[in-house]
């Protein structure tokens, strides 16, 4: 039987019999070749490739405020398109990357940056995970240390004369 | 002490549950505006066709009186929802309402006002890429800004204005600023 993997008549068992399911590697290769569909339209692009590259890099870090979890570079929303156009205008006018970013942040706040800046109001955001990690480590260390101290106990006191007599009696009883 | 340790997961769960409940009841569209207490951006927007030569919206028009600036567009569905209330508030004559016809064909923007009524004193057209709207930090339509006598933005409302929003939030702010 030919390895017609996508034929509805092929038995599913034929794959598990050891014939390599080459459809999956092929699919993986095709997926690797696929590039994400960028929302940037050719007519928005700048003539200078270096400037266009800067606009792209900036766009990746700017949040689309309509879809919120996409960058303006990825989003098809009208507002994202407007911001892409305006970012390119600023670059064309000679703004540095920081100036462009400031231009957008001045209007939309830090929220527009997909990578929040490190400052007073974002300290918890940036340092919180590390603080939690250190806290967790402390708990784990505390746990193990207590376990170790629990196992290292002082040796039990020697048997008293009465206990020794009872032990001997028991041993004798069991025939040893 | 030992027993308290068993309660720890329960306590963590309770804290997380509280956080999630809080998160669920928050509106992710309510992005705090950085433009509060900043002067209205520089703009000089063209009028809508058929509304008169001098009916466009410029920065200087927003000085001298408390005003409400409303971002709308003929393509905006939620704007239809708030529009009857804007008509009502215009009739009440408490505050001048100005419109910015955002990302719109001016002819469509004008036709939309003919159909639904025109509550605006002045309307400026802000065609794509919506420079004035971006200067206002607009994230969607409708959005409304309360501007004080000095031409400073004092409040931003995202989404349609309802009688509840008007009576509980916007009107008290307007009244306060008008004093």
Interface residues (C-beta under 8 A of the other chain):
Chain A: X65 X66 X68 X78 X79 X81 X82 X83 X85 X86 X105 X106 X107 X108 X109 X111
Chain B: X28 X31 X32 X33 X34 X35 X103 X128 X129 X130 X131 X133 X134 X135 X136 X137 X138 X139 X140
